[in-house]
């Protein structure tokens, strides 16, 4: 894995205007010397995000989201920081190819999976892969599709473990990443291999399917690792995302074969949850990916349950949700094979709205010739309509209920109005800002002004003995090191410099978003330094008092007491030594 220098990252940032980039995602309005817009990182109903062309950073004063152009793209696109650097680098003519690290630390995981993926792909096109190729061809998966999705083959006679060990990877490492078992044998044997990529397109796992044998497990997947968590990955995301330029919707399916099958008939805007329930992480990815989503899960009872669960999770996300329910318990793969591409495309084209789907669900297990069931259905339907924000949709549905069940429209409208008026307003909940004691406030204020002034950096380096908070301590050290190396602190560049240090980066973002004046007096800085140093003295007093309780020797007790008195005297008198 290559190392990308901080200088190259800064060059890309200097050639990139954050206002231009953010405005591609969010509508911005100029206000004074900055630009404002609705924050995409929380449910923002009024512009609370500020973008500074002078500082080249963005800050949301409601949720605290803060960063430079790279962190904005990284957070919005749900891609790693280095991929945001790569993406923006391409736009200014600086290409970063291959697996690179921003901190020079080699990450074997991606390299191992990249080698494994190529190994499996090569294997399927050998003479030993003929049966697998025939199996895929019988399922209407041609050579072009095999290559497009990187489909490969694990073969018992060709050991992936031995191949990777020849590349100097240890058995322990291969076991750790989920490719080799404790007996030093391949995890995947005689299976068709489907590579699973993360959001940026890097292979992080495999799903292996049997094809010429019987096994209780039709599919087995790589074990979950810190790089592969099903709840944070959507199959085919990195490919489908490219098709959003042509399609304004994403089709969400359950399995990878559904996605691959849809691709064979020219439908490329599909992603899959890999058979797991939709998660909050998935929801956030989808919100940043599209505003229009079609749920096309399996047509059986389990698929209906998954559809309803997905709706429950997604319906408060401002997404325009439509639903396809396939007949005869078929999944998309089966349906396209049996009924054809045109029939499937008609289902997608005529996907029903969320309201219409809910109206159909409410009819289930109801006898709509029975007055009691009719009344129950109408009341439930009106309750659902109360949560619909589009007045025209409400009007049309009330009229449909009136016509279908011969109930006076005014009666239905009055019922709706009463429920609507009694509905509790849902207020936006902003995560409360953290509250710090005097020490926490002082140390964060010092970091804030270290980012503003070289003189404050020098004062902190000379006078601060010890920061109480570990992240603040590390952040201060990084600022001082960066300043000595480059002779200046530029916040936008410094954010890139520590982008691989998640904990201190989050601390930095929180501090940058603090509502403080950029102007300061030296006396103010001295006071902050005194408070921080006072913490160390107070902590030492507590420690000495504990020692005093345990000490039995009168002479040593007197010595400890005297030391405590001297420390207390210094604190009381405001000594700034």
N, C-alpha and C positions, 0 to 999 in steps of 0.2 A: 504494500500500500504506500503510495507516494505521499509526500508532505507538501501542502500548499502554504506558502509563506504569508505572514501577516501583511507584508508589503503588497503582494498581489491582491489580497482581499481588499485592502484599502484603496488600491488603484481602481478596482471595479466599483467600489462604493463612491469614490470621487467622480467617476464618470457617469454615475447614476443619480438622477434627481428623485428624491423620495416622494415629492409631490406628484410627479408624473406617474410613478409606479402605483402609489396608493390610489390615485384617481382612476386607475383602471379597474379597481375593485369597489371603490366607494366614491359616491358623489361628494366633491369638496367645494366649499364656498370660502372665498377670501374674506378674512376678518382681521383688519389691522395688518400686521406683518406676518401672520400665520394663516393657515387654512383650517376650517373645521368640517367635520362630517359625522355621520352616525357611526358609532363604534361597532365593528363586526364581531367583536369578541365577547359581547354580552347582549342581552335583549334590550337594545337601546332604542328608545322612542323619540329622543330629541338629541341633536348633535352634541356629543360630549367628548369627541376625540379631536385633538389639536395636532396638526402637522406643521413642524417648523422647517421652512426651507433654509433658514440660517444655520440651525443646529443639525439639520438632517436627521431628526428623530421625530417619533410620534408619541403622544401620551393621551390616554383616556383618563379623565379626572373623575369618572364614576367607578370603573372597575379596576383601574390601575394598570391596564395593559400599556407597556412602554417598550421602546426599542428603536433600532435603526431599520433601514430598508430591508436588510436580510432577515431580521427577526419578524418583520411584518409579513413578508412573503412566506417564511417558514411556518408561522403560526396560522396564517390564512389558508395556505395550500395544504397544511398538515404534512409537511415534508421536512426532513432533517435540514439543519442550518447549512451544511455544506452543499446540499442540493439547491438551496435558494441561491447560494453564491454561484453555483454552476449555471443556474437558469439565467440570472442577471448578467453573469459574465458573457454568456453567448450573445446577449442583446447589445453589448458594447464591444464585441469583437475579441473577447478574451476567452478562449475555449479551455475548459478544464475537463480532461477526459479520464476515464478509468476510476478506480477506487482511490480516493484521496482522503487525508485526514488534516484537520486544521491544527492539531496539536502535536503532530509527529509521532503519536502513539499508534503502533500497528494494531489493527483489529483483524485478527485472523478469520473471524466468523464469515464475513462477506467473501473473502478470498476463497475459503473452503467451499462455500455453497456455490460460488461461481464456477469453480473447478468441477464440483460434483454435477452441476447442471450440464456442463459441456460434456462430461464423461458419459452421462446417461443419454444425451442426445446423439453422441457418436455411436453408442452401443446399439441404438434402435435401428440404425442404418447399416449394421453389419449383417453377415449371413445368419448370425444367431438371433437377429431381431425380426426375421422374416415372418414368423407366426404372429408376432405383435403387430406388425404392419398390416398383415391380412385381417387381423381382428379389428383394427381401427378402420380399415377400408370397408369391411362388412358393416361397420356402424356409420358409414358415410363420413369418415374423417380422413381427408386426403392428405397428401404429402405437404401441400402448401399450409394447411391448417396445423399439421404437426410441427412445422417449423415456426409458424407464427406464435404458437403458445409454448414453444420450447419443450414439447412432449418428448420424453425419453424412455429408457428401459433399464431396469436393474436385472442383471443376469448372474446366476449363481456361479457360472464358470469364470466370470470376470469380476474380480474383487475390487470394489471401490475403496475399501479400507487399505488394501495393499498399494493401490495407486496413490492415494493421498499420503500414505506413510513414505512413499518414495519422493514426495515433495516436502519431506521433513516435518510433517505434522505428526504429533505423538498420538498413540492410542487413547491416552487420557483426554487429549483435546478433542478427538473425534467422537469420543463417548459423550463429552460435555456438550457438544453442539448437536448431538442426536443422530449421528450417522452410523455409529459403531456401537455394538453392545459390549457387555463386560467380558465376553469370551473372545473379543477381538474379531468378531464377524460382522458383516454388513447387517444393518437393521432391515433394509429393503432387499428382498430377494425375489426374482421372477415376478416383478410387477411393472406395469406401465406407470411411468413417473410423470406427474404433473407438477411443475415447479410453481411455488407460491411466492409472489413478490410483495415487498412492502410498498408503501405509498409512492416511493420514488422509483420503483421498478427494480430494486435489487432483490435477488433470490434469497429468501430467508428460511424456506422450509419446502417440504415435498409432501404430496399426497400420492400414495402408491395404490394402484388398483390391480386386482387379480384379473387374468385374462385367459389362462389355459389350465387352471387348476381350481379345485374347490377349497374354500377357506371360510371359516365363520366370519371373518372380517373382510368384507368386500373391499373396503378402503382402510388403509392405515396412514396416519399423518405423523409428521415429525413431532416430537414432544415439544411442549411449550418452553420457550427460552426467553431471555430478556429481549431478544430481537424478534421473536415470533410469538405473538399473543393473538389468538383468534378474534378476541373482542376488539382488537384495534386494527384489524386488516380486512379489507374488502377485495376479494379476488377480482383481478382484471382492472382495478382502479386506474393504474398508470396508463393503460391503453384506452379505456373508455373515456377518460378525462379529455383526451385529445379530440374525441369526436363531438364534444360539446360545442365546438365551433360550428358544427353542422346541425346538431340536434339540441333542442332546448330542454330535453328531459333525460333522466337516467332511469333505466329499468332495473329494478332490484329483484334478484332471483335467489334461490336457496343454494344451488350447487354449481360447481365449476363446469360440469358437462352441459348444464343448461346454457351457460354463458358461451361455451365453445360452440354448441349447436346453433345458437342464434347467430353467431359470427359467420357460420358457413352459409347462411342465407342473407348475409349483408346487413345484419343488425348488430352493430358494434358498440352501442352505448349501453351495454349491460355489465352489471357487477353482481357479485354473490357474497353471501354471508358465510359461506363454507359450512352450511348446515347448522350454525349456531343461532341462538336468538339474537336479535338486534340489540346493540348496547348503546349506552350514552356516548361512548367514544365514536361509534359508527354514526350516530346522530349528528355529532359535531362535524364529522368529515362530510356528511351529506349536505349539511347546511351551507358549508363553504364551497361545495361542488356545484350545486344547482338550486333552482327554486321550484323545479317541476319534477316530481318523482312518480314512477309507475310501479306499483307492487305487483309482481307476477310470480307468486309462490306456487308450490305444487297444488294440484286441484283436489287433493284428498282432505280429510278432516284435520290432519296435522298441519297442512298448508293453510287451512282456514284459521286455525288457532294462531299460527305464526303471523298471518296477515293482521288479525285483530290485535295481537301483541305489538306489532310494528306500528300500527295506527295509534295505539294508546301512547306509545313512546314519542311518535313524531308529530302528532297533531297540534302541539303547542309551539312548533318550531317555525311557523310562518311558511312552511313548504306547501305547495299546491300538490296534494296527494290524489292520485287516481289509482284504480284497482282493476286488475284482470283476474277473473276466476275461471280457470280452464275446466272443461267438462270431463266427465268420466274418470275422475281421480287421476288424470294425467299430469305429469310435470312438463315443462316446456320442451325438454329434449324429446320425450315420447310424442308429444303433440305434433311437433314439427315433422318428425319422421313418419307419423301415421296420417296426419291430416294435411301436411304440406305447408310450405312457407307462406303462401298467400293467405291461407286461412288464419295462420298465427298472426300475420301482420294486420289483418282485419281486427283481431282481438285487441292488439296494441293500439291501433288507430281509434277504436271505439271504447277504450278503457273508461269505466264509469267514474264519476266524481265521488269524492269521499262521502258527501251527503247522500247521494243515491245508494251507495253501497251500504251505508248505515241504515237507510230505510228498508233495504232488502233484508239485512240481518235481523232487524226488529220484527220482521214478519215470520221468522222461523218459529216453528212450533205453535203458531197461532192459527186458529180456525177462523178465517176471515168471512165466514157466513154466520158466525156466532156474535151476537151483540156485545157480550162481555169482552170477548177477545178483540173485537173491532175497537171498542172504547179504550182498552188497554194499549192497543197498538197506536191509536191516534194520540193519546196522552204522552206516550213514550216518544213518538215522532216529534211532537211539538217541543218537548223538553230538549231534544237534540238540536232543533232549529234555533233555540235560544242562544246557542254557542256559535252560530254561523254569523259571520260579520257582513256578508254580502246581502243587502236588502232585497235585491232582485231574486236571488236564489231562495230566500225565505218566502217571498211573495208567490213564486211559482210553485213551491212545494205545498204551501197552504191551499192554493187553488186546486192542486192535484188531489190533495186529501179531501177537499170539499166535493170535487167532481166524482172521485172514485167511490166515496162512501155516502154520498148524498147528505152531507152535513152542511148546514148554513155557514158560508164563509165568514160572516161576522162573528159567529160563535167561536170559530177557530182562532180568528184574529184577536178577539178579546182575551181568550185563554193565553195566547202567545204574549200579548202585551203585558198581562198581569205577571207572567213568569219572568219576562224580560225586565220589568221594573223592579222586581224583587231580587233579581240576580245580584250577587255581591260582586263589586268591582274587584278585579284581580290587579293588585298593584305590583309594579316591577320591584323585584327584590335585588338590591345591590349588595354584594358581599361586603360586610362592614370592614372598615379599615382597622388594622391591628392597633392596639393601644399599648404604648410602651411606658416604662417607668422613666425617671429622670436620666438614668444611665443610658437606656436604649435611645432616648431622644437625643442625648448629647452625642453619642457615637455616630448616629445616623446623620446628624447635622454636620459633623466634621467630615464625613465622607462626601456629603452633598457639596460642601465648600472646597474640598480637595479637588473635586471635578471642575470647579470654577476658577481656582486660583493656584498658581505655582507656589506662592508664598505660604499658603495654608498647608500644602504638601510638605514643605520644608519645616514648618512649625510642628506638624504632627510627627514627622520623622525624628525631630530633635527632642520633643517634650513628652510624647505619649509613651508610657511604659508598656501598657497592656490593654487591649480592647476586650471587654467582657464577652462579647458575642463572637463565636468562632467564625461565622461567615463574614462578619465585619472585619475581624482580624485578618482573615485571608484576603479580603477585598482591599483593605488598606495596603497590605504587602504588595499586591499586584499593581495597584496604582503607583506606588513608590517605584517599583521595579520598572514599570512602563515609562514613567516620567524620566528616570535616569537613562533609559535606553533610547528614547525618542526625543527627549527635551521638551515635550509638550503633552498635554492631555486633551485629546479630542474625543468627546463622549461617544459619538457615532462610531469612531474607529475602535475605541476601547471596548465597546459592546461586542464587536466582532472578535477582539482579542481574547475575551473570556467566554466565547460562545459555547465552548465544550465543557464549561464548568457550571452545570445547571443550577446548583444551589446558590453559588455566589452571583450568578447572572440574575437569578430571581430577586436576590437581595438588592442588586444594583438597580434593577428596573423599579423596584419599590421606592428606592431613594430618589431616583431621577424624577419620579412622578410626585414627589413631595411638593406641597404648596408653600414654597418659601421664596422670599425675595432673593434675587441674585446678588444684591448689595449686602455688604457686611462691614462691621467694625472689628478691628483687631482685638478689642476688649471682649467682644462677643465670642471670638474664637478661643481666647484665653479662658473664658468661663467654661466653655464646652470641654476643653482639655482638663481643666481642674476637676470637673465632675467625673470625667472618665477615670482620671487618676485616683480620685477619691474612692471609687469602687474597689480598686486594688487594695487600698488601705483598710476599707471596711471589711473586705473579705479576709484580710490578714488578721484583723482584730478578732473576727469570729473564730478563726483557726487557733489563735493564741489563747482565747478564752476556753476553747475545748481542751487545749494542752494543759491549761492551768487547773482544770477540774481533775485531770488525771495525774498531775504531778504531786508527789508526796514530799519531796525535798524542799524545806522552807527557803533555802537560798535560791534554788531554781525558781520557786514560786515568786519570790521577790523580783527576780530578774525579768520574768515574763510579765509581771504586773507593771513594772517600770516601762517595758517596751510598749504595752498596751496604752499606758498613760501618754507616752510620747506621740504615739500614732493618733490618739484621740485629740491631743492638743493641736496637732497639725491639721486635722480635719476641722476642728472648732474654729481655729484662727484663720482658716482659709489659705493655708500654706500652698503655694503653687510650685513647690520644688519637685 
